[in-house]
Amino acid sequence: MHVSAAKLLLLSRQREIEALRTLESRSSLVATIGSVVHALQNERGASSIFLASRGERFADIRRDLAEESGRLEQLLRKEFDERVVADTSASARIYSLVAWVLLGIDDLPALRERIATRRLSGDEAVRSISRLIAGLLSVIFEIADTAITPEVSRSLVALFNLLNGKELAGQERAVGALSFASGRSDAGHQQRLMHLIDAQERNFQLFTDFAERRVLESWRELEASPCIARLERFRRILCSTRPDDSLNTEFSDQWFEVCSERLGGLWSLQCTMVAALQQSCRRLIAEAERDLADAEGLLERLVRHPPASADRVDRFFDPGRPIDMAMSLSHGPQHRMPESMEQSIIDVLQAQSVRLARVESELQAARRALDERKLIERAKGVLMNRLGVSEEKAYKALRNASMTQNRRMADVAEATLALPDFMDPRSGSHQE
C-alpha cells in the first residue's frame, strides 16, 4: 500500500496524542516525587539545626519530619513500580536514574540513625540529603522533558527552574541554620550562602520568563509577603558577620520559620503548576482527538470538492468565463468556494506546517535558556579546575567578563570552553 498524505496526517496526530497521554501520566509521578523532595528538604533543614545545636534543638521536629519523609518514600516506591516499570516509552536513562534514587532511599534509614546519634556533622548531613534530592530532581527533568507543544514546553521550562530555585532555597535554609544553631559565623558557610542566593535568583528569573500569567500573579504575591523582608534581614546578618564572630542561636528557630514560609509558598506554586500541566495535557488531548476525527473525513470531502488549485484549472479552461477572472486567485461572492472546500486536506497540511514551524520556534526559545545555563556551568567547572577558585569566584569571573566585553554570559562561557589554554594539565585533554 502506498503512503498517503491523509495517512501521515492521521499518524502525526495519533503520535501527538500518545505523547500527551504519556506526559499526563508522568505528571502524577512528578507530583509524588515533588512531595518527597519537599519532605526531604524540610527534614534536611531540621537536621541541620539539630546537629549544629549538638542535639539541643529540633529533636522532636526532626523525628516527625523524618517519619513524614518515610511515609512518602513508600508511596514513591509504589509509583515507580506502577508507572516507571510499566512505561514502555521510558528511556534507559530514566531506569538508571530511578535505580540510583532507590539506592539512596535504601540508605536513608542508616543516615537518619547517624543523624539521631550525632555521628556525623551538619555539613555531612546536608550534603548527603542534598545528593538524594538532586537525583530525584534529575528524574523529574528526565521523565517530563518532552517537546509536544509550545504551551507545554514553556510550562516545563518554568517548572524546572522553579524546582531548581526551590531546592537552592532549601539548601540556603539548611546552611543558614548550621550557622545560627552553632552560634558562630563560618566563612565557608558565608560563601555557600552568597552563591545559593545568586544562583536561585537566576533560576527564578528564568521561571518568571516562561511562567503563565496566573502563576506569575501568585509569585508576585509571595515576593511581596512580609517573610521576604524578614528573610533579607537574616541574610544580611549571616553574610555580613565577620567569620568566627558569634551569632545569636535564638535566631535559628526564626530563620527556619521564615525560610519554611517561603518554601511553603514555592511548594504551593509547584503544586499549581503540576496541576495546570495535567489540565493542559487533558485539554490538548481532547483538541487533538477532535482534529483526528475531522481528519478522517478529509478524503471523502476532497472527493466531493476538489482542491482550490484544481478549481482554478477548471475556471481557466471554462470557455464561458473571461480569462482575467479565471486567472484571479480571488473569488467574487458569486464564485466563492464552499466552506467544506476550504478545509481540504491541502489546507489542513499547510496549517499544520505553519503550526509545526511555530512549535519549533517556541521550543528553541524555551530550550535555549536551559542550554545556556548548562554551558555556563561547564565553563565554571573549567575555571574552578584550572585556576583553583571557588564556584562563586568562577561565576563572578564569567559575569565580570560579560559586563566588561558587553557580551552575553553564554557567549563568554562558550569562548572560555574553546580556549586551548584551558586544557587539563594532567591529561592534556579538553575539559567537558
C-alpha positions in Angstrom: 0.0 0.0 0.0 1.3 3.4 -1.0 1.7 6.0 1.7 -0.8 8.9 1.6 -1.0 12.4 2.9 -4.1 11.6 4.8 -2.5 8.6 6.5 0.6 10.6 7.5 -1.6 13.4 8.9 -3.6 10.8 11.0 -0.3 9.2 12.2 1.0 12.6 13.2 -2.0 13.4 15.3 -2.0 10.0 16.9 1.6 10.2 17.9 0.9 13.6 19.5 -2.0 12.2 21.4 0.2 9.3 22.7 2.9 11.8 23.8 0.4 14.0 25.6 -1.1 10.9 27.4 2.3 9.8 28.5 3.1 13.2 29.9 -0.2 13.4 31.7 0.5 10.1 33.3 4.1 11.0 34.2 2.8 14.3 35.7 1.3 12.3 38.5 4.8 10.8 39.2 6.2 14.3 39.1 3.8 15.4 41.8 4.7 12.4 44.0 8.5 13.0 43.5 7.9 16.7 44.3 6.2 15.7 47.6 9.2 13.5 48.6 11.6 16.3 47.7 9.7 18.8 49.7 9.6 16.5 52.7 13.3 15.8 52.5 14.0 19.5 52.2 12.2 20.0 55.5 13.9 17.1 57.1 17.3 18.4 56.0 16.7 21.9 57.4 15.6 20.4 60.8 18.5 18.0 60.8 21.0 20.9 60.3 19.7 22.7 63.3 19.6 19.5 65.4 23.2 18.7 64.6 24.6 22.2 64.8 23.0 22.7 68.2 24.5 19.4 69.5 21.1 17.9 69.7 19.6 20.7 71.9 17.1 21.9 69.3 14.6 20.4 66.9 15.0 16.8 68.1 11.2 16.1 68.0 10.7 18.2 64.9 13.4 16.3 63.0 12.0 12.9 64.0 8.4 13.9 63.0 9.7 15.2 59.6 11.7 12.0 59.1 8.6 9.9 59.6 6.7 12.0 57.1 9.5 11.6 54.6 9.5 7.8 55.2 5.7 7.6 54.5 6.1 9.5 51.2 9.1 7.4 50.2 6.9 4.2 50.4 4.3 5.9 48.2 7.1 6.8 45.7 8.3 3.2 45.5 4.7 2.2 44.6 4.6 4.9 41.9 7.9 3.8 40.5 6.6 0.2 40.3 3.3 1.2 38.7 4.4 4.0 36.3 8.1 3.6 35.5 8.4 -0.2 35.2 5.2 -0.3 33.1 6.2 2.7 31.0 7.2 1.2 27.6 8.4 4.6 26.4 10.8 5.1 29.3 14.4 5.6 28.3 17.4 3.7 29.6 18.5 6.9 31.4 15.2 7.1 33.2 15.6 3.5 34.5 19.2 4.2 35.6 18.2 7.4 37.4 15.4 5.7 39.2 17.7 2.9 40.3 20.2 5.4 41.7 17.4 7.1 43.6 16.2 3.9 45.0 19.7 3.1 46.3 19.7 6.5 48.0 16.3 5.9 49.6 17.5 2.4 50.8 20.4 4.2 52.6 18.2 6.8 54.3 17.4 4.7 57.5 21.1 4.3 58.2 21.7 8.0 57.5 18.9 9.0 59.9 20.3 6.8 62.6 23.7 8.5 62.2 22.0 11.9 62.5 19.9 10.8 65.5 23.1 9.6 67.3 25.1 12.6 66.1 27.7 10.5 64.4 28.2 12.9 61.5 28.4 16.7 61.1 25.7 19.0 60.0 27.6 19.7 56.7 27.8 15.9 56.0 24.1 15.5 56.7 23.1 18.4 54.4 25.4 17.1 51.7 24.0 13.6 51.9 20.4 14.6 51.7 21.1 17.1 49.0 22.6 14.5 46.8 19.5 12.4 47.0 17.3 15.4 46.3 19.5 16.2 43.2 18.8 12.6 41.9 15.1 13.0 42.5 15.0 16.3 40.6 17.0 14.6 37.7 14.3 12.0 37.5 11.7 14.8 37.2 13.6 16.6 34.5 14.2 13.3 32.5 10.6 12.0 32.6 9.0 15.3 31.9 11.5 16.8 29.4 9.4 16.3 26.2 8.6 18.5 23.3 5.0 18.5 22.4 3.6 22.0 22.0 4.9 25.4 22.8 2.5 25.7 25.6 3.7 22.5 27.3 7.3 23.3 26.6 7.2 26.7 28.2 5.3 25.3 31.2 8.0 22.6 31.7 10.9 25.1 31.5 9.1 27.3 34.1 8.5 24.3 36.3 12.1 23.0 36.0 13.5 26.4 37.0 11.1 26.7 39.9 12.1 23.3 41.2 15.8 24.2 40.9 15.3 27.6 42.6 13.3 26.0 45.4 16.0 23.4 46.0 18.6 26.1 46.2 16.4 28.0 48.6 16.1 24.8 50.7 19.9 24.5 50.7 20.1 28.1 51.9 17.8 27.3 54.8 20.0 24.3 55.8 23.3 26.2 55.5 22.0 29.3 57.3 20.6 27.0 60.1 24.0 25.5 60.6 25.5 28.9 61.3 22.7 30.2 63.5 22.4 27.0 65.5 26.1 26.7 66.1 26.3 30.3 67.3 29.3 31.0 65.2 29.8 32.7 61.8 31.6 30.5 59.3 33.5 31.7 56.2 32.7 28.6 54.2 29.0 28.8 55.0 29.0 32.5 54.1 30.5 31.7 50.6 27.9 29.0 50.0 25.1 31.2 51.1 26.1 34.0 48.7 26.4 31.5 45.9 23.0 30.0 46.7 21.3 33.4 46.8 22.8 34.4 43.5 22.0 31.0 41.8 18.4 30.8 42.9 17.8 34.3 41.6 18.9 33.2 38.2 16.6 30.3 38.3 13.7 32.4 39.4 14.3 34.9 36.7 14.0 32.1 34.1 10.9 30.8 35.9 9.2 34.2 35.5 10.3 34.5 31.9 8.3 31.3 31.0 5.6 31.1 33.6 1.9 31.8 32.7 0.1 34.8 34.0 -1.8 33.1 36.8 1.3 31.6 38.3 3.2 34.9 38.0 0.5 36.7 40.0 0.9 34.1 42.8 4.7 34.6 42.5 4.5 38.3 42.9 2.2 37.9 46.0 4.9 35.7 47.5 7.7 38.1 46.7 5.7 40.9 48.4 4.9 39.0 51.5 6.4 40.0 54.9 8.5 36.8 55.1 10.7 38.0 52.2 11.7 41.2 54.1 12.4 39.2 57.2 14.5 36.8 55.1 16.6 39.6 53.7 17.4 40.9 57.3 18.6 37.5 58.4 20.6 37.1 55.2 22.4 40.4 56.0 23.3 39.1 59.4 24.6 35.8 58.1 26.6 37.3 55.2 28.0 40.4 57.0 29.0 39.0 60.3 32.8 38.5 60.4 34.0 34.9 60.3 34.4 33.3 63.8 32.3 36.1 65.4 29.3 34.9 67.5 25.7 34.6 66.2 22.5 34.6 68.3 21.5 31.0 68.5 17.9 32.1 69.2 17.7 33.2 65.6 17.9 29.6 64.3 14.2 29.0 65.1 13.2 32.3 63.4 15.4 31.6 60.4 13.9 28.2 59.9 10.4 29.6 60.3 10.9 32.4 57.7 12.7 30.1 55.2 10.0 27.5 55.6 7.2 30.0 55.0 8.9 31.0 51.7 9.5 27.4 50.7 5.8 26.7 51.5 4.8 29.4 49.1 7.1 27.9 46.4 5.6 24.5 47.1 2.1 25.9 46.5 3.3 27.3 43.2 4.8 24.0 42.3 1.6 22.1 43.0 -0.4 24.7 41.0 1.9 24.3 38.0 1.9 20.5 38.0 -2.0 20.5 38.2 -2.1 23.1 35.4 0.3 20.9 33.3 -2.0 17.9 33.7 -5.0 20.0 32.8 -3.3 21.4 29.7 -2.5 17.8 28.6 -6.1 16.7 29.0 -7.3 19.8 27.1 -4.8 19.3 24.3 -5.6 15.6 24.0 -9.3 16.5 23.6 -8.4 19.0 20.9 -6.2 16.6 19.1 -8.9 13.9 19.2 -11.4 16.3 17.6 -8.8 17.1 14.9 -8.3 13.4 14.4 -12.0 12.8 13.9 -12.1 15.7 11.4 -9.1 14.5 9.5 -10.7 11.1 8.9 -13.4 12.7 6.8 -11.0 14.8 4.7 -10.6 12.4 1.9 -14.3 12.0 1.5 -14.8 15.7 1.4 -11.9 16.0 -1.1 -13.7 13.6 -3.5 -16.8 15.7 -3.4 -15.0 19.1 -3.6 -11.7 19.3 -5.5 -8.9 21.4 -4.0 -8.5 25.1 -4.9 -5.8 24.6 -7.4 -8.0 22.1 -9.4 -10.9 24.6 -9.2 -8.7 27.3 -10.7 -7.8 25.0 -13.6 -11.5 24.3 -14.2 -12.2 28.1 -14.3 -9.2 28.7 -16.6 -10.4 26.3 -19.2 -14.1 27.3 -18.8 -15.0 28.9 -22.2 -17.8 30.9 -20.7 -15.5 32.7 -18.2 -13.3 35.7 -19.0 -9.6 35.0 -18.8 -8.9 37.8 -16.3 -11.5 36.3 -13.9 -10.2 32.8 -14.5 -6.6 33.8 -13.6 -7.6 35.7 -10.5 -6.8 33.9 -7.2 -9.7 35.6 -5.5 -13.3 34.6 -5.8 -16.2 37.0 -6.1 -19.2 36.4 -3.9 -20.9 34.6 -6.7 -17.9 32.2 -7.2 -17.0 31.7 -3.5 -15.8 28.1 -2.7 -18.0 26.0 -0.4 -16.8 26.1 3.2 -16.0 22.4 3.1 -13.8 23.0 0.1 -11.7 25.5 2.1 -11.0 22.7 4.6 -9.4 20.4 2.0 -6.5 18.2 3.1 -4.0 20.5 1.4 -5.3 23.4 3.6 -5.0 21.2 6.7 -1.5 20.2 5.8 -0.5 23.8 5.2 -2.0 24.8 8.5 -0.1 22.0 10.2 3.1 23.1 8.6 2.7 26.6 10.0 1.8 25.2 13.4 4.9 23.0 13.4 7.1 25.9 12.5 5.7 27.9 15.4 6.2 25.0 17.7 9.8 24.7 16.7 10.4 28.4 17.3 8.9 28.3 20.7 10.8 25.1 21.6 14.0 26.6 20.6 13.4 29.7 22.7 12.4 27.6 25.7 15.3 25.2 25.5 17.9 27.9 24.7 17.7 29.1 28.3 18.4 25.6 29.7 21.2 25.0 27.2 22.9 28.3 28.1 22.7 27.5 31.8 24.5 24.2 31.1 27.1 26.0 29.1 27.8 28.4 31.9 28.0 25.5 34.4 30.6 23.8 32.3 32.7 27.0 31.9 32.6 27.5 35.7 33.9 23.9 36.2 36.8 24.7 33.8 37.7 27.9 35.6 37.5 26.2 39.0 39.7 23.3 37.9 42.3 25.4 36.0 42.5 28.4 38.4 41.8 26.6 41.7 39.0 29.0 42.6 35.6 28.5 44.2 32.4 28.1 42.2 31.3 31.6 43.4 34.5 33.2 42.1 34.4 31.3 38.8 30.8 32.6 38.2 31.9 36.2 39.2 34.8 36.0 36.7 32.4 35.0 33.9 29.9 37.7 34.9 32.6 40.4 35.0 33.9 39.4 31.6 30.4 39.5 30.3 29.9 43.1 31.6 33.4 44.3 30.5 33.1 42.9 27.0 29.4 43.7 26.7 28.7 40.1 25.6 26.1 37.6 26.8 27.4 35.4 29.5 26.7 32.3 27.4 28.9 33.6 24.7 31.7 34.3 27.2 31.2 30.7 28.6 31.5 29.3 25.1 34.6 31.3 24.4 36.1 30.1 27.7 35.5 26.4 26.8 37.1 27.0 23.3 40.3 28.4 24.7 43.3 26.0 24.2 44.8 27.2 27.5 42.0 25.6 29.4 43.3 22.1 28.9 43.7 19.6 31.8 47.4 19.9 32.6 47.3 16.3 33.8 45.8 14.6 30.8 46.2 17.2 28.0 42.5 16.8 27.0 39.9 19.4 26.9 37.6 19.7 29.9 34.0 18.8 29.3 
